[in-house]
C-alpha cells in the first residue's frame, strides 16, 4: 500500500493522529502497550512485531494493526525500519 492510500484509509477509519518513527538496525523496543488502536505502514526496511502469540515480519509497503492494550514489542531488521503510525483513541 502506498502512503497516500494509507493516510486516506486512516482518515476514513477514524485515526486522527499520525506519527512517523524510525528504528536503527537491530533496535528493539521493550514490551509495552498503548491506550489507542494503531495502524502502521512500513516506509522502509523491515519491522518484526512480537506478541505472546508469536512474531510477524513486515516489509516496506506492508501494514498491520495493533489493538489498544495489546502487549507487544518491535524489532528493526538489519537495515533498520521507518514507519508511519496512525492512532485512534
Secondary structure, 3 states (H helix, E strand, C coil): CCHHHHHHHHHHCCCCEEEEEEECCCCECCCECCCCEEEEEEEEEEEEEEECCEEEEEECCCEEEECCCCCEEEEEEEEEEEEEEEEEC
